[in-house]
Amino acid sequence: MSPTHVHTENPLIVFIHGWSCRASDWDATLAALHPILGATHTLLAPDLPGHGSNTHQLWHDWTIAGLAQALLKQLPAKQPVTLVGHSMGGCVALEAAAQLESRAQQVILVDTFGLPYGDMDVATIDSIETPFREDFVAAMHYLVDNTTPATLDSPTRDWIKTRMASAAPEKMLPIWHNLLRWSPDNAFPRIHCPIHAINGEHIPPIAQARCTPVVTARVLAGSHHFPQFEQPASFHAALLELLRQPQ
């Protein structure tokens, strides 16, 4: 769905995919929510630069702040905005919400802090980043294997692997480099709307401690890093509950 061509007076709900993912990851979520919210809200799921169908956009700022700028350029002006971001998409959502100021109505992070952004030392960052530089596809497969529950069916796990591993390394690696060094400390103080999180059962204590003062979190039982694929019915119910809260 391309928000560039959307003209609406309705409040926007913008769904932001994760690193090496794509807008169509939200297809089932949009299908579940549109019959309920479609009459009162406009639901958008754009591809960030370098991802999905947005691989030919001339873009050179492969940072989280840069991706937030690209996202904001795709949104219609003036309407109130709720940002829903999965994984890296949550980091982008925080940066975008800080720039939207009073237009930002709510941020919903979907398992964004599985890595404790802002709390990793140089050695930890290097140990995470290096395998992707050496063998992008193998590292991506390993990542998915280690961030999905054992109960997830093999076809779904393989589908996630294939989609993520097919992204262009020359664009993904600079983003990964910046993401691993990104901190929410610049964004949190500039956001004046509620920040919620729907997390899997693996958020590290150091990330919980960093987020607790500003983020209201809930854990989706039985899920890990991809709750929209692992527990879709429970995830959609939790998301709808947050989206229905008065702002």
N, C-alpha and C positions, 0 to 999 in steps of 0.2 A: 504494500500500500504506500503510495507516494503522497506525503502530506503537502508537497509543493503545490498540488493542484486542488487542495481542499479549501473551500470557502464556507465558513460556518460561524454562527454566533454562539454555538454551544460550547460549554467548557470542554477542554481537551484532556484526554487520558493518553499519555504517550508511553509506549512499551519499548524499552531499550534492551537490545540483546547483549550477550556477553562477548568476550574476546574470541575471535575466530568463529563466531556464530553468525546468525543472520536473522532478519526480520521475520521470516516464515517460521522460526521457532515458536512464535507466538500465535500461530494460526489456530490451534485448538483453544487457546485462551480467548482469543477474539471471538471465536464461534460460540464459546460458552457464555461470554459476557454480553455480546451484542444484543441478543433478544431481551435482556434485562435493562441494559444501560443505553442502548443505541438511540432511543427516542429523546434522551435528555443530554447525552454526551457524544462527542466525536472521538472515536477510538483510532489511534494512529500507531503504526509499527514501522518506522523507517529503518533502512539499512545505513549504518554508519560508514564513513569512507573506508574503502578497502575490503568491505564485507558484502556478502550476498550479491545483489545485483548492482551494487554501488562500487564497482571495481575500476571504473574508468574516470571517475571524478578527479579533476586536477586538485590534488590536496597534498600539502607538504608538512603539516603540523601533526605528526604522529604521536601526540601526547594526549593524556586524559583531558586536559583543559582544551586542547585543540579539537578533540572529538566533540566536546560539549559545544564549542563554537559552531561546528558543522551541524550539529543537531538543531541548535537554535535557529540557524539560517533556514532550516526546512519547515519550521513551524509557522502557521498563520499568526499574525500579530494580534495583540490586545486580549485574547481570551484567557481566562484562568486556566492553569495547567497543573495536572497531577502527573508525576513522573514515576514510572514503575521500571526498575532496572534490575536485570539479572546479572550477578557476578560483576564483571567489569562494567556492565551497563549501569549498575548502582553507583559506581564511582563517577561515571559520566553524569548520571542523574544529579548527584550532589553538586558537581561543578556547575551544571546548568541551572539548578535551583538557586544557587548563590547569585547567578547573574540575572535570573528572572525577577528577583526581589519580590514585590507584592503580588505578582502574577502567579507565583508558585503556591499552590493550595496544599499539596501533600507530596512527600517522597516515600515510596515504598521500595525498600531494598530486598531483593530476593537472593538470599545466600551470598551476599556481597563480600563479607569479611571472613570467608573460609581461609584466606591468607590474611595475616594480621598487618594490613597496610599501615605504614608509619612506625611499625615496631620490629622490623626485620633488620638484622645487621648485615654488613657487606658479605660475609661468608655465606650466610643463609641465602641471600639474594643470588649470589653467584652459583650456588648449588642448584637453585631452581632454574635459573636462566640458561646455564651452559648446555644442558641436554638438548634444548630446543635449537640452539645454534648448530649443534653437531649432527642431529638427526631429527628434523622437525616432526616427521610423521610418527616415528617410533616414540618420541617424547609425548606427543599428543595422545597416542594410544595408551601410554602408561598413565598419563594424567586422568583420562576418562576412567580407566580401570580402577584408579585409586580415589575417585570422587563420586562413585556411584555405589549403591548398596548391593550386596550379594543377591538380594531378592529381585533385582531388576532383570527382566528377561533379556536374553542374549541378542535378539534382533534389535531391540531398542538401544542397547548399549553399543552395538556395532554401527547402528545408524548415527548415533551421536559422534562416534569416532570418525566415521567417514566424512561427515559434514565438517567437523572441525579441522581434520587433517587436510582437507582439500583447499583450505584458505591459502593465500599467497604468502609464503614465508618472508619475502622481502618487504611486505607491508606489516605483517603480524609481529615480526621480531622487534622493530623499533617501538611499537606500541607496548609490547611485553616488557621491554627494557624500561620504559617510562612507568608503566603500571606498577612494577615491582618496587619502584622507588617513590611512588606516589603516597601522599598522606592526606587524610581528610581534614587535617588541622586548619588548612586555609579556608575550606568550604564551610565547615560546621558553624563557625561564629556568624557567618553571613546569611544563614538560612533561618527564616523566621516563620516557617510553617512546620506542622508535625512531620516527624521522620519515623517511619515504622519499618520493621523488618520481619520477613517470613524466612526463617532459617531452617537448614537441616540440622542434624544432631551432631555436628562436628565443629562448630565455631570455637576456636581456641580461647582459653580464658583471658589471654592478654588482649585479644580483640574485643571480647565481651566487656572488659574493664574500660577500654577506650570508648566504646560506643554507648555504654549504659547511661551516662549523663544526658545524652541527647537523642538516643534512639530507643523507641519502645519496641521490644522484640518478642516474637513468639516462635516456638520451635514446632515444626511440623513432624510429628512422630513418624518414624520409619523412612524419612527422606534424608538425602545427603545433599549434593550440590545442584542437582537438577530436579527440584520438586515438581516443576510443571510437567515433566515427563515421568517421574517416578511415582508420584501420588497426585495425578491430575485432578481428581474429584475433590480431594481434601484441599489441595492448593487453590483451586478455583473458589471454593467456599470461603477459605480464609481471606483471599484477595477481595472477593465481593464484599465481605463484611467490612473490610477497611475502606473500600471505595464508597460504601454507603454511609460512612460516618459523616456527620455534619462538619463542614469546614468553617 
